[in-house]
Amino acid sequence: MKFTDGYWLSKEQYKIENPVEVYEASAVPDEAGNDSLLAYATYRKIIERGNTLNVGNTTIRAFSPMENVIGIRLTHFDVDDKNPRYTLYPEKNVAPKVEIEEGEVNGQGAGVRAGNAKLSSGQLDVELPLHGDFRMAFHFTDASGERHELTASEQAAQASIDDITAGSMYPLSVSGAQANYQDARQAGTILKRSKHFMREMLNLDVDTKIYGTGERFTPFVKNGQTVEIINKDGGTGSEQSYKNIPFYLACKPGLKKQDGLYYGVFVNHSQPVSFEIASENVQRVQFATEGEHLEYFVIAGASAKEVLGKFNKLTGGGTLPPAWTFGLWLSTSFTTDYSEETVMKFIDGMEERDLPLDVFHFDCFWMKGFEWSNFEWDKEAFPDPKGLLRRLHDKGLKICVWINPYIAQKSPLFKEGVEKGYFITHEDGTPWQWDLWQAGNAYVDFTNPDAVCWYQTHLKRLLEMGVDCFKTDFGERVPMYDAKFYDGSNPQGAHNFYTHLYNEAVYEVLKAEKGDREAVVFARSATVGGQQFPVHWGGDNVSSYTSMADTLRGGLSFLLSGFNFWSHDIGGFEESTPADLYKRWTQFGLLSSHSRYHGNIQYRVPWLFDEEAVEVTRKFTKLKVQMMPYLYPQARKAVEEGIPLMRPLFLEFANDPNTYGLDLQYMLGDSLLVAPIFNKEGKARFYLPKGKWTRLVKDEGMADVVESDGQWFEETHSFLSLPLFVREGHEVKLDTNLKKAGDYKEKA
């Protein structure tokens, strides 16, 4: 959201007021009883008493929920916006320290003293001058004791902003409001309350790169971009995203460990947040949201991993999925024609060809069309669902079925939902419906505890029948206007928050029925804290090499936003997949955190492509299964540390500036480097950081070990090979006795 007209001017529709000086500060206890800093910043210099009239203030509250994390809450008017609040998980023994130092009289008026107010938490502090020009600076003290400025809010960066377009009047706190009101009445103008926004802009140091903000398919390094934090069902080929996280990771690489600077910024709002990342003002990251307050957290660490780990833990921490989820998932696909006969043909075909399979997924049409969701099997296609599930379990498979949070008008559950008030309504109380997706869709209102229990009851029945997990599709197209939620939530905030309530409701019933160690969802949408409910997949991509690269880029951005695990539709969701693309995407998919074959109009079993596709699937599925003694402990470590299992190279090679822009290769755990191939010819171009790298797979004639000085390589690979290297000093042991991922058992 842009408020300015170039560097110097504001857009005419906005009245922008900025804190000019902090005129008072004090130490006050926060909700946990810890010290916090309370400061008042005025929009005018206070030279004499008369300056305290007809002027606005921003109340600044600085506090610390976790060591090396400082929260800032900026308030214009102290009102409740009724937006849902993300649950945060503070540390218990935080001991932030507030220091307020008053100096000598600074000449601005009798009794006015210069000085500083500071709050410290661990190695991080925030400092504000008292009575001088406004500036709020964040510093990090490294292990050697040197104090570095990470970022700062400069003069005219923070802002309280009114939209004063025709027909609106200034709030009464603004000088001239009464005159404006009278002029408008005489002119016959209809008056309404103006929209109000709060804005912050934080400095960017030279060569600081910005990452994250959720799943983004735009360039990996976010500098120069505008990012709108609002969940939308826009596919994987646009600036829209299914998984929007108001968090960015800032990295300034160094050649030595102590040279780099790393911090994150989490904007703690469920309603849409707009980021201008070195775009509106190229020297700053700007973020703004509608309302009267703005809360954000600065998270510091000695490495990007530390920063991500702090953010992950602050927002709930991750959850380790069961071992079987790391194996291959096979789907019926979407609009394909399938029945029990088709399903068994696929599963038997995988077994006959020695293709390890851990999970079989039934997509939407396990239920009748026009009735999603009714949670009832289509008896024409599946006359004996309970028997079918038993037979699949006998083959050692886990079963996943598709669901969504909407109830179509033709569903037998629709009338009951309306009568009992289980749906989101218009403000007049009628159900909020439309015909997009299913005719007469209504939305389950997960802010209503009775609606949650009702929804979970139908899921529980499926679990008792033999279903093991759910693909929680959708959750993005939720009404934001003329919408009423049971708990009175502002629909602007409830829109993004909806997916959290939806996935939480499904995950909780899985935990109750299957136990903590077996619960897993396969989710498309996400918001802050969604890492508690793994796993997430990348949404509706396209069957092309370009979309394959877009998918990886979006996944890496998502994983740099506080999440541990991620998957994607192998082969692409839309369109038919050429055999060469299927084989290359199979390599990539089976070297991802989680692996699923899925499509729209085309089955994804490998023998429908060619015999080599069968061989490629066999080789890389078995490789992933045999890697479980490496992969699963790495997954556990990722959860414990709060970092992604699949990660950009710069997380492991922080002192190699060449790694900070790499988005076509990644590390799988801390030992394996993966460089997928994005072309039919098998040409690979990849970067190896300095050291010796041992191949885990290779074509005949290739050297087992490649030594790099930190350089680029070009190779050509068959469909049975790709650049897959083990890092020097690391080991990846394979267990050739494992037949499926679910067979893996951790050693005590």
C-alpha positions in Angstrom: 0.0 0.0 0.0 1.7 3.2 -1.2 1.0 6.5 0.6 3.6 8.7 -1.0 4.1 10.4 -4.3 7.8 9.8 -4.8 10.4 10.5 -2.1 9.2 13.9 -1.0 5.4 14.2 -1.3 2.4 12.4 0.1 -0.5 11.3 -2.0 -3.3 13.9 -1.8 -5.9 11.5 -0.4 -3.9 10.9 2.8 -3.2 13.0 5.8 0.0 11.6 7.3 1.2 12.5 10.8 4.5 11.3 12.3 5.9 11.1 15.7 8.4 14.0 16.1 9.7 13.4 19.5 9.3 11.1 22.6 8.3 13.4 25.4 7.8 10.9 28.2 8.9 7.3 29.0 8.5 5.0 31.9 8.9 1.3 32.9 5.7 -0.6 33.5 5.0 -4.3 34.0 3.6 -6.2 31.0 1.0 -9.0 31.2 3.6 -11.5 32.4 4.9 -9.2 35.0 8.1 -8.4 33.1 9.4 -4.9 32.6 8.2 -3.1 29.5 8.9 0.3 28.1 5.9 2.7 27.7 6.6 5.9 25.7 4.5 8.7 24.3 5.5 10.3 21.0 3.8 13.5 19.8 3.3 14.7 16.3 4.8 18.1 17.1 7.7 19.4 19.1 6.8 20.3 22.6 8.4 23.7 23.2 5.9 25.1 25.6 2.5 24.2 27.1 0.4 25.4 24.2 2.1 22.8 22.0 0.2 20.1 23.9 -3.1 21.2 22.4 -4.7 20.0 19.1 -2.1 17.5 18.4 -2.1 13.7 18.2 0.1 11.1 19.9 1.4 7.6 19.2 1.7 5.5 22.3 4.7 3.1 22.0 4.9 0.0 24.1 8.2 -2.0 23.9 8.2 -5.5 25.5 9.9 -8.9 25.2 8.1 -12.2 25.1 11.3 -14.1 24.4 15.0 -13.5 24.7 16.4 -11.6 21.6 12.8 -10.8 20.6 11.3 -7.3 21.1 7.7 -6.4 20.5 6.6 -2.9 19.5 3.0 -1.9 19.8 2.1 1.5 18.2 -1.4 2.9 19.2 -3.2 5.9 17.9 -6.7 5.5 19.3 -7.0 2.7 21.9 -9.9 0.8 20.3 -10.7 -2.9 19.9 -10.6 -3.8 16.1 -12.2 -7.2 16.9 -9.7 -9.0 14.7 -8.7 -12.5 15.8 -5.4 -12.7 17.6 -2.7 -15.1 16.8 -1.7 -17.2 19.8 1.9 -16.5 20.8 4.0 -18.7 23.0 6.4 -16.6 25.1 9.3 -17.9 27.2 8.7 -18.2 30.9 11.9 -16.8 32.2 12.4 -13.7 30.1 14.1 -10.8 32.0 14.0 -7.7 29.8 15.6 -4.6 31.3 14.4 -1.0 31.0 16.8 1.9 31.3 15.7 5.5 31.2 18.4 8.1 31.5 17.6 11.8 31.8 20.4 14.2 30.9 20.9 17.9 31.3 18.4 20.6 30.2 18.6 20.7 26.4 17.5 24.3 25.9 14.0 23.6 24.5 12.2 24.8 27.6 12.3 24.8 31.4 12.4 21.3 32.9 12.8 19.5 29.6 15.7 17.1 29.7 17.5 15.2 27.0 18.2 11.5 27.4 17.4 8.0 26.2 15.0 5.2 26.9 16.1 1.7 26.2 14.7 -1.8 26.6 17.1 -4.8 26.4 16.4 -8.5 25.9 19.4 -10.8 25.8 21.6 -9.4 23.0 18.9 -7.2 21.5 17.9 -3.8 22.5 15.7 -0.9 21.3 16.5 2.7 22.0 14.6 5.9 21.7 15.9 9.5 22.4 13.9 11.6 24.8 13.0 15.1 23.6 15.3 14.9 20.6 14.4 14.1 17.0 12.4 10.9 16.9 14.4 7.7 16.1 13.8 4.2 17.3 16.8 2.0 16.7 17.4 -1.8 17.2 20.8 -3.1 18.1 22.3 -6.6 18.5 25.4 -7.2 20.6 27.5 -10.1 19.1 29.5 -12.7 21.0 32.6 -10.5 21.0 30.6 -7.7 22.7 30.4 -5.4 19.6 27.0 -3.6 19.3 25.6 -3.4 15.8 22.6 -1.5 14.6 20.2 -3.9 12.8 17.6 -1.5 11.7 15.8 1.7 12.8 12.6 3.7 12.4 13.7 7.1 11.3 12.0 10.5 11.5 8.8 10.4 9.4 8.8 6.6 9.1 6.2 5.7 11.7 2.9 7.2 10.7 -0.8 7.6 11.7 -2.6 8.0 8.4 -6.1 9.2 7.5 -7.7 8.6 4.1 -9.4 12.0 3.5 -11.0 11.3 0.2 -14.2 13.2 -0.7 -17.0 12.5 1.7 -14.8 11.8 4.7 -13.9 14.1 7.5 -10.9 14.2 9.8 -11.2 12.6 13.2 -12.0 15.1 15.9 -8.4 14.9 17.2 -7.1 16.7 14.1 -7.1 20.4 14.1 -9.7 21.9 11.7 -12.1 18.9 11.9 -15.1 21.0 13.1 -14.5 23.5 10.3 -14.3 20.7 7.8 -17.5 19.3 9.1 -19.4 22.6 8.8 -18.0 23.2 5.2 -19.1 19.7 4.2 -22.6 20.2 5.6 -23.0 23.5 3.7 -21.8 21.7 0.5 -24.3 18.9 1.1 -21.5 16.3 1.2 -22.3 12.9 2.9 -19.8 12.5 5.8 -18.4 9.2 6.9 -15.7 8.1 9.2 -12.4 8.1 7.4 -10.3 5.0 7.0 -7.3 5.0 9.3 -4.0 3.2 8.8 -0.8 2.7 10.9 2.5 2.5 9.1 6.1 1.6 10.0 9.2 1.8 7.9 12.4 0.1 9.0 15.8 0.9 7.5 17.6 -1.5 5.2 21.4 -1.6 5.4 23.5 -1.9 2.2 23.4 -5.5 0.8 20.6 -6.6 3.1 18.4 -9.2 1.4 14.8 -9.9 2.4 13.1 -13.3 2.2 9.9 -14.9 3.4 6.4 -13.4 3.7 4.9 -16.8 3.1 4.6 -18.9 0.0 5.6 -16.5 -2.8 6.1 -17.3 -6.5 7.6 -13.9 -7.3 11.5 -13.6 -7.2 13.1 -15.3 -4.2 14.8 -12.2 -2.9 11.9 -9.9 -2.1 13.8 -6.5 -2.4 11.8 -4.3 -4.8 8.5 -6.0 -4.3 5.1 -5.1 -3.0 3.5 -8.0 -1.0 -0.1 -8.1 0.1 -0.7 -10.5 3.0 -4.1 -11.8 2.1 -4.8 -15.5 1.4 -6.1 -16.1 -2.1 -6.7 -19.1 -4.4 -4.6 -17.8 -7.2 -2.5 -20.8 -8.3 1.2 -20.8 -8.4 1.8 -18.5 -11.3 0.9 -15.1 -9.9 1.7 -12.7 -7.0 -1.2 -14.2 -5.1 -0.6 -16.9 -2.5 -2.4 -19.6 -0.5 -0.1 -19.1 2.4 0.6 -15.5 3.5 2.8 -14.9 6.6 3.4 -11.3 7.7 7.1 -12.1 8.5 10.3 -11.3 6.7 13.8 -12.5 7.2 16.6 -9.9 6.7 20.1 -11.1 6.0 23.3 -9.2 5.4 25.9 -11.9 4.5 29.5 -11.6 5.7 32.7 -13.4 4.8 33.2 -14.3 8.4 30.6 -15.4 10.9 30.8 -12.2 13.0 30.4 -10.1 9.8 26.8 -11.1 9.0 23.7 -9.5 10.4 20.4 -11.4 10.7 17.0 -10.4 12.0 13.3 -11.0 11.3 10.3 -8.8 11.5 6.9 -10.3 12.4 3.8 -8.1 12.0 1.3 -9.5 14.4 -2.0 -8.8 12.6 -4.5 -11.2 11.2 -6.1 -8.6 8.9 -4.4 -7.8 5.6 -0.9 -6.3 5.9 0.8 -4.5 3.0 4.5 -4.6 2.6 6.6 -2.3 0.4 10.0 -4.0 0.4 12.6 -1.5 -0.8 10.0 -0.4 -3.3 8.0 2.7 -2.3 11.1 3.8 -0.3 14.1 1.8 -1.7 16.0 2.3 1.6 13.4 0.7 3.8 10.9 -2.0 4.4 7.4 -0.5 4.9 4.5 -2.3 6.4 1.0 -0.9 7.0 -2.4 -2.1 8.0 -5.8 -0.5 8.5 -6.8 0.3 12.0 -5.6 2.3 15.0 -2.7 0.2 16.1 0.3 -1.7 14.7 2.2 -4.4 16.5 5.4 -6.0 15.3 8.3 -8.0 16.7 12.0 -7.7 15.8 13.7 -11.1 16.2 17.5 -11.2 16.3 20.1 -13.9 16.2 23.7 -14.7 15.4 22.4 -16.6 12.3 19.4 -16.8 10.0 18.7 -20.2 11.5 18.5 -18.7 15.0 16.1 -16.0 13.8 13.8 -18.6 12.1 13.9 -20.8 15.1 12.8 -18.0 17.4 9.9 -17.1 15.1 8.9 -20.7 14.8 8.8 -21.2 18.5 7.1 -17.8 19.2 4.2 -18.8 17.0 3.7 -22.3 18.4 6.6 -24.5 17.2 6.5 -27.3 14.7 5.2 -30.9 14.9 7.0 -34.0 13.7 4.8 -36.0 11.3 4.8 -39.8 11.4 7.5 -41.6 9.4 5.0 -43.0 6.9 4.2 -39.5 5.7 7.7 -39.2 4.2 7.1 -42.0 1.7 5.3 -41.8 -1.6 1.7 -40.6 -1.7 -0.4 -41.6 -4.8 -3.6 -39.8 -5.7 -6.6 -40.7 -7.8 -6.1 -37.2 -9.3 -9.0 -34.8 -9.5 -11.4 -34.9 -12.5 -10.3 -38.3 -13.6 -12.8 -41.2 -13.7 -12.1 -43.5 -10.8 -13.8 -46.2 -8.7 -12.7 -49.1 -6.5 -11.6 -51.0 -9.7 -9.4 -48.1 -10.8 -7.9 -47.7 -7.3 -7.0 -51.3 -6.9 -5.6 -51.4 -10.5 -3.2 -48.5 -9.5 -2.2 -50.0 -6.2 -1.7 -53.5 -7.6 0.2 -52.0 -10.5 2.6 -50.2 -8.1 3.1 -53.5 -6.2 3.7 -55.5 -9.3 6.3 -53.1 -10.5 8.1 -52.9 -7.2 7.2 -49.3 -6.6 7.1 -48.6 -2.8 3.9 -46.8 -1.8 3.0 -45.6 1.7 -0.2 -43.5 1.2 -3.1 -43.6 -1.2 -5.2 -40.5 -1.5 -8.8 -40.2 -2.6 -9.5 -36.8 -4.1 -12.8 -34.9 -4.3 -14.9 -37.4 -6.2 -14.9 -40.0 -3.5 -18.0 -37.9 -2.7 -20.8 -37.1 -5.2 -20.4 -34.0 -7.2 -22.5 -31.0 -6.1 -22.5 -32.4 -2.6 -19.1 -31.4 -1.3 -18.8 -31.8 1.5 -21.2 -34.5 2.7 -18.6 -36.8 4.1 -20.4 -39.8 2.4 -18.8 -42.2 -0.1 -20.3 -42.2 -3.6 -21.9 -45.6 -3.4 -21.9 -46.1 -7.2 -18.1 -45.9 -7.4 -17.4 -47.3 -3.9 -20.2 -49.7 -2.9 -18.2 -51.1 0.0 -15.9 -48.3 1.3 -15.2 -49.9 4.7 -14.2 -53.2 3.0 -12.0 -51.2 0.5 -10.2 -49.4 3.3 -9.6 -52.6 5.1 -8.1 -54.2 2.0 -5.9 -51.2 1.5 -4.7 -51.4 5.1 -4.0 -55.1 4.5 -1.6 -54.0 1.8 0.2 -51.8 4.4 -1.2 -48.5 3.1 -2.4 -45.4 4.9 -5.5 -43.7 3.5 -6.0 -40.0 3.0 -9.3 -38.4 1.8 -10.0 -35.0 0.5 -12.2 -32.5 2.4 -13.0 -28.8 2.3 -14.6 -26.4 4.8 -17.6 -25.6 2.6 -21.0 -27.3 2.5 -22.8 -27.2 -0.8 -26.5 -26.5 -0.9 -27.3 -30.0 -2.3 -25.4 -31.7 0.6 -27.7 -33.4 3.1 -25.8 -31.4 5.8 -26.7 -28.0 4.4 -30.2 -27.7 5.9 -28.9 -28.8 9.3 -26.1 -26.3 9.2 -28.5 -23.4 8.4 -31.0 -24.4 11.1 -28.3 -24.7 13.8 -26.4 -21.5 12.8 -23.2 -23.3 11.8 -22.4 -21.2 8.8 -20.9 -17.7 8.2 -23.8 -15.4 7.5 -24.4 -12.0 5.9 -25.0 -9.2 8.3 -28.7 -9.8 7.9 -28.3 -13.3 9.2 -28.8 -15.2 5.9 -26.1 -17.8 5.0 -23.2 -16.4 3.0 -23.3 -18.5 -0.2 -22.1 -18.4 -3.8 -21.7 -20.8 -6.7 -18.0 -20.7 -7.0 -16.6 -24.2 -6.6 -19.9 -25.9 -5.6 -23.4 -24.7 -6.2 -24.6 -22.8 -3.2 -21.5 -23.2 -1.1 -21.8 -22.2 2.5 -18.9 -21.7 4.9 -18.6 -23.6 8.2 -18.0 -21.0 10.9 -15.1 -22.4 12.9 -15.5 -19.5 15.4 -18.6 -21.4 16.7 -17.6 -24.2 19.0 -20.8 -26.2 18.2 -20.0 -25.9 14.5 -16.5 -27.3 15.1 -17.9 -30.3 17.1 -20.4 -30.9 14.3 -17.7 -30.8 11.6 -15.4 -33.1 13.7 -18.2 -35.6 14.3 -18.4 -36.3 10.5 -14.6 -36.6 10.4 -14.5 -39.0 13.3 -17.0 -41.3 11.6 -14.6 -41.5 8.6 -11.6 -42.2 10.9 -13.6 -45.0 12.6 -14.2 -46.4 9.1 -10.5 -46.6 8.4 -9.4 -43.2 7.0 -6.0 -42.2 8.4 -5.7 -38.5 7.5 -7.3 -35.7 5.6 -6.2 -33.4 2.8 -7.6 -30.1 4.0 -8.1 -28.2 0.8 -9.2 -24.6 0.4 -9.8 -22.2 3.3 -8.7 -19.1 1.2 -11.9 -17.9 -0.4 -13.5 -16.6 2.8 -15.8 -13.5 2.8 -14.3 -10.3 4.0 -17.3 -8.0 3.5 -21.0 -8.2 4.6 -20.0 -11.2 6.7 -20.8 -12.1 10.2 -19.0 -14.6 12.4 -20.3 -16.3 15.5 -17.7 -14.8 17.8 -18.1 -11.3 16.3 -14.7 -11.3 14.6 -14.0 -8.6 12.1 -14.3 -10.4 8.8 -11.1 -8.5 7.6 -9.1 -10.3 10.2 -11.1 -13.5 10.1 -10.3 -14.0 6.4 -6.6 -15.0 6.9 -7.3 -16.5 10.4 -9.9 -18.9 9.0 -7.4 -21.4 7.7 -5.9 -21.7 11.2 -9.2 -22.6 12.8 -10.0 -25.0 10.0 -6.8 -26.9 10.1 -6.7 -26.9 13.9 -10.2 -28.4 14.0 -9.2 -31.2 11.7 -5.8 -31.8 13.3 -7.3 -31.9 16.8 -9.8 -34.7 15.9 -6.9 -36.6 14.3 -4.9 -36.3 17.5 -7.9 -37.4 19.6 -8.6 -40.5 17.4 -5.1 -41.4 16.2 -2.8 -40.1 18.9 -0.2 -37.3 18.8 2.4 -39.3 16.9 0.0 -40.3 14.0 -1.9 -37.0 13.4 -1.2 -35.3 10.0 -3.1 -33.2 7.5 -2.2 -32.3 3.9 -3.1 -28.6 3.8 -3.1 -26.0 1.1 -3.8 -22.8 3.0 -1.9 -21.5 6.0 -1.4 -18.5 8.2 0.8 -17.7 11.2 1.2 -20.7 13.5 0.2 -23.2 10.8 3.4 -25.2 11.3 1.7 -26.8 14.3 -0.5 -28.7 11.8 1.8 -30.3 9.1 2.1 -31.0 6.2 1.4 -28.2 3.6 1.6 -28.5 -0.2 2.2 -25.9 -2.8 -1.2 -25.7 -4.5 -2.3 -25.8 -8.1 0.8 -25.6 -10.3 1.1 -26.1 -14.1 2.7 -29.0 -16.0 5.8 -27.2 -17.3 9.4 -26.8 -16.3 8.8 -23.1 -15.6 6.1 -24.0 -13.1 8.3 -26.6 -11.5 10.9 -23.9 -10.9 8.2 -21.5 -9.6 6.9 -24.2 -7.3 10.4 -24.7 -5.7 10.8 -20.9 -5.3 7.4 -20.6 -3.6 8.3 -23.6 -1.3 11.6 -22.1 -0.2 9.9 -18.7 0.5 7.3 -20.6 2.5 9.9 -22.5 4.4 11.7 -19.3 5.3 8.5 -18.1 7.0 8.5 -20.4 10.1 7.5 -23.7 8.6 9.3 -27.1 8.7 7.8 -29.3 6.0 6.4 -28.8 2.5 5.2 -30.8 -0.6 3.9 -30.2 -4.1 2.1 -31.9 -6.9 4.7 -34.0 -8.7 4.2 -33.5 -12.5 2.2 -30.3 -12.0 -1.6 -30.2 -11.3 -3.0 -28.5 -14.4 -2.8 -30.0 -17.9 -1.2 -33.2 -19.2 2.4 -33.9 -18.3 5.0 -34.9 -20.9 7.0 -37.9 -20.0 10.3 -36.0 -19.7 8.8 -33.5 -17.3 7.2 -36.3 -15.3 10.6 -38.0 -14.8 12.4 -34.8 -13.9 9.7 -33.7 -11.4 9.7 -37.2 -9.9 13.4 -36.7 -9.0 12.6 -33.4 -7.4 9.4 -34.6 -5.7 11.1 -37.6 -4.1 13.9 -35.4 -2.8 11.5 -33.0 -1.1 10.3 -33.1 2.4 7.1 -34.9 1.4 6.2 -36.5 -1.9 2.8 -36.8 -3.7 1.8 -37.7 -7.2 -1.3 -35.7 -8.1 -2.9 -34.1 -11.1 -6.2 -32.7 -12.5 -7.1 -34.4 -15.8 -4.5 -37.1 -15.9 -3.6 -40.1 -13.8 -0.1 -39.9 -12.4 0.9 -43.6 -12.3 4.3 -43.9 -14.0 3.6 -46.7 -16.5 1.1 -44.5 -18.3 4.1 -42.3 -19.4 6.8 -44.8 -20.4 8.8 -47.7 -19.0 11.7 -45.4 -18.1 9.3 -43.4 -15.9 8.6 -46.6 -14.0 12.4 -47.1 -13.5 12.9 -43.5 -12.4 10.0 -43.7 -9.9 11.4 -47.0 -8.6 14.9 -45.7 -8.1 14.0 -42.4 -6.4 11.2 -43.8 -4.3 13.5 -46.5 -3.0 16.3 -44.0 -2.5 14.0 -41.8 -0.3 12.8 -44.9 1.7 16.4 -46.0 2.2 17.4 -42.5 3.3 14.9 -42.6 6.3 17.7 -43.2 8.8 19.1 -39.9 7.7 15.9 -38.1 6.8 13.8 -38.7 9.9 16.3 -37.7 12.5 17.0 -34.6 10.3 13.2 -33.9 10.4 13.2 -34.3 14.2 16.1 -31.9 14.5 14.4 -29.4 12.2 11.3 -29.4 14.5 13.5 -29.1 17.6 15.4 -26.1 16.2 12.4 -24.6 14.5 14.0 -24.6 11.0 12.9 -26.1 7.7 14.0 -29.6 6.7 14.2 -28.4 3.0 16.2 -25.2 3.1 18.0 -22.6 0.9 21.8 -23.0 0.8 22.5 -19.8 2.6 21.1 -21.3 5.8 24.0 -23.8 5.8 26.6 -21.6 4.1 26.0 -18.2 5.7 29.5 -16.9 4.9 29.3 -17.6 1.2 27.5 -14.6 -0.4 27.1 -16.6 -3.6 24.4 -18.7 -1.9 22.0 -15.9 -1.0 20.3 -15.7 -4.3 20.1 -19.5 -5.1 16.5 -20.6 -5.6 16.9 -23.6 -8.0 18.7 -25.8 -5.6 18.5 -26.5 -1.9 19.7 -28.5 1.0 17.7 -31.5 2.3 18.7 -31.5 5.9 22.2 -30.3 6.7 24.1 -32.8 4.6 22.4 -33.3 1.2 22.6 -30.8 -1.7 19.9 -31.2 -4.4 19.9 -29.5 -7.7 16.8 -30.5 -9.7 17.0 -30.4 -13.5 14.5 -28.0 -15.3 14.8 -29.0 -18.9 14.2 -31.9 -21.3 17.8 -32.2 -22.3 19.1 -33.0 -18.8 21.4 -30.0 -18.6 22.2 -29.1 -15.0 23.8 -25.9 -13.9 24.4 -25.7 -10.2 26.6 -24.1 -7.6 28.8 -26.0 -5.0 30.1 -24.1 -2.0 33.8 -24.6 -1.2 34.7 -28.2 -0.2 34.6 -31.8 -1.3 31.2 -33.1 -2.4 30.4 -36.8 -2.8 27.7 -37.9 -5.3 24.9 -40.0 -3.9 23.6 -40.9 -7.4 25.4 -40.5 -10.7 25.6 -41.5 -14.3 28.4 -43.8 -15.6 31.7 -42.1 -16.0 31.0 -39.3 -13.5 33.5 -38.7 -10.7 32.4 -39.9 -7.3 33.8 -36.7 -5.6 33.7 -33.2 -6.9 36.0 -30.6 -5.3 34.9 -27.0 -5.5 36.5 -23.6 -4.7 33.0 -22.2 -4.5 32.0 -22.3 -8.2 29.4 -23.1 -10.8 29.3 -26.5 -12.6 27.5 -27.7 -15.8 26.7 -31.3 -16.4 24.3 -33.4 -18.5 22.4 -36.2 -16.7 20.2 -39.0 -17.7 16.7 -39.4 -16.2 18.2 -41.7 -13.6 20.6 -39.1 -12.3 20.8 -35.5 -11.1 23.2 -33.4 -9.0 22.8 -34.9 -5.6 25.7 -34.5 -3.3 26.8 -35.3 0.3 28.6 -32.5 2.0 32.2 -32.9 3.2 32.4 -34.2 6.7 28.8 -35.5 6.6 27.4 -38.9 6.1 24.1 -40.2 4.6 23.6 -43.8 5.5 21.1 -45.9 3.5 19.2 -48.8 4.9 18.5 -51.2 2.0 16.3 -53.4 4.1 13.6 -50.8 4.4 10.7 -51.4 2.0 8.5 -48.4 2.9 9.0 -45.2 4.8 6.5 -46.4 7.4 8.7 -49.3 8.2 11.3 -47.0 9.7 11.6 -47.2 13.5 13.7 -44.7 15.4 16.3 -46.1 17.7 15.9 -45.3 21.3 
